Amino acid sequence: MTKIAIYQIEFDAHIGTTEEEREIPQSLSVDLELTCAINTTSDRLEDTIDYDAIAQAVVRIGQQNRVNLIETLAERMVEETLLDLRVLSARVCVKKCHPPFKPIRGGFVVEITRSRTISSDLPNQI
């Protein structure tokens, strides 16, 4: 197994539990860790995970979805990474960098880890 990590994918998103909160874009930062079954002896992009494509997908999901909770974004992002059958498990950590609640100075984070289930991914398995 190979671990691939992409840290601090940063973008602004419309997210929050109130309409007022969703009106103003908020800074988010996303960390991804993927456990993959890839060919590490090859030097060809098609034999590995395209980090740029994954990062672009994370930003697209974050910017195109107006949601209430970062939990929702985190779930959508981890589901997207598992679409590549070479990704066996994924951990996504979404941080709201400056939440509109004064006592929270360092932001807050939601972390979700999901693994591929053999029965659903290999339908003709006996």
Secondary structure, DSSP 8 states (H G I E B T S, - for coil): -EEEEEEEEEEEE-B-SSHHHHHS-EEEEEEEEEEE---TT---GGGS--HHHHHHHHHHHHHH--BS-HHHHHHHHHHHHTTSTTEEEEEEEEEESS-S-TT--S-EEEEEEEE--HHHH-TT--
